[in-house]
Amino acid sequence: MGMEFDDLQQDILNDARRHYSEETVDHFMNPRNLGPMEEADAFAEFHGPCGDTIGIYVRLNGDIIEDVRFITDGCGTSIASGSMVTILAKGKTVEEAMSIQQEDVLRELGGFPPEKEHCALLAVMSLRKALKLVNV
Ligand code: FES
């Protein structure tokens, strides 16, 4: 049973690697900054047209983003996108992070199939919504 499950997992992974970059598979399997943050300065959720949601928590030190975390009920690429957008935002000023684009997330993750590119936009829109709530 355990053996079969491992084989199945391996099959799924091999299939994922045909469509997604190593970076995307890595961020999906080992997402960075995933999970709620205590004592956040701001939290916002953005709902995508696909029906999925990404929530972003932000904590500031002055106007520097000291910590940023995400939650999602979305697909694998939304997990990878949330992971990457938090990495890109961390340590930046609010203004700098506001200008992070969908293309930046896609580039860092080695691109998505076209039908999945909106997942990266969802992560970026969630970040911007959270940043709009902080007064600097
Ligand atoms: S976030 Fe909805 S399909 Fe990826």
Residues whose N, C-alpha, C, O or C-beta is under 5 A from the ligand:
A	BS01	FES	C50 D52 G74 C75 S78 C119
